[in-house]
Amino acid sequence: MPGLLRFVAEYAGLPVFGRILPALVRMMCLSTFYYAFLAYRAGAETGRTDVGALPVGVSLPHMFSSPS
């Protein structure tokens, strides 16, 4: 992703490594923990042990369409 942002979308290095990637890491960690908590809560409410959460990923087209 950093390569695509820097060379295809022509973003300079500082916004990619100073703002975009740190925000992306925070978003992925927080949303993963949140969805895991929701799955745990749904399993506790229904009494099931086979409840899971979908992993969180990056939607790369949205990275290119954001205003700078």
C-alpha positions as CSV (number, residue, x, y, z in Angstrom):
1,M,0.0,0.0,0.0
2,P,2.7,2.6,0.7
3,G,4.2,1.9,-2.7
4,L,0.8,2.4,-4.4
5,L,0.2,5.6,-2.5
6,R,3.6,7.0,-3.2
7,F,4.1,5.9,-6.9
8,V,0.7,5.4,-8.4
9,A,-1.3,8.1,-6.6
10,E,1.9,10.3,-6.3
11,Y,1.5,11.2,-2.7
12,A,4.7,12.5,-1.1
13,G,6.5,10.4,1.6
14,L,5.5,12.4,4.7
15,P,1.7,12.2,4.4
16,V,1.9,8.5,3.7
17,F,4.3,7.6,6.6
18,G,3.4,10.4,8.9
19,R,-0.4,10.5,8.7
20,I,-2.0,7.8,6.5
21,L,-0.3,4.6,7.7
22,P,-0.5,5.5,11.5
23,A,-4.2,6.3,11.1
24,L,-4.7,3.1,9.2
25,V,-3.0,1.0,11.9
26,R,-5.1,2.6,14.6
27,M,-8.3,2.1,12.6
28,M,-7.6,-1.6,12.0
29,C,-6.7,-2.3,15.6
30,L,-9.7,-0.5,17.1
31,S,-12.2,-1.9,14.6
32,T,-10.8,-5.5,15.0
33,F,-11.1,-5.3,18.8
34,Y,-14.6,-3.7,18.5
35,Y,-15.9,-6.5,16.1
36,A,-14.4,-9.2,18.4
37,F,-16.2,-7.6,21.3
38,L,-19.4,-7.6,19.4
39,A,-18.9,-11.3,18.5
40,Y,-18.2,-12.1,22.1
41,R,-21.3,-10.3,23.3
42,A,-23.5,-12.0,20.6
43,G,-22.1,-15.4,21.7
44,A,-22.8,-14.6,25.3
45,E,-26.3,-13.5,24.7
46,T,-27.2,-16.5,22.5
47,G,-25.2,-19.1,24.5
48,R,-23.3,-20.1,21.4
49,T,-19.6,-20.7,21.2
50,D,-19.2,-20.7,17.4
51,V,-19.7,-16.9,16.9
52,G,-16.9,-15.2,15.0
53,A,-16.0,-11.7,13.7
54,L,-15.0,-10.8,10.2
55,P,-11.5,-9.4,9.9
56,V,-11.1,-5.7,9.0
57,G,-9.2,-4.8,5.8
58,V,-8.3,-1.8,3.7
59,S,-10.4,-0.5,0.9
60,L,-7.7,0.9,-1.4
61,P,-9.9,2.8,-3.8
62,H,-11.1,5.0,-1.0
63,M,-7.4,5.9,-0.3
64,F,-7.1,7.4,-3.7
65,S,-10.4,9.4,-3.7
66,S,-9.8,11.3,-0.5
67,P,-9.2,15.1,-0.9
68,S,-5.8,16.4,0.0
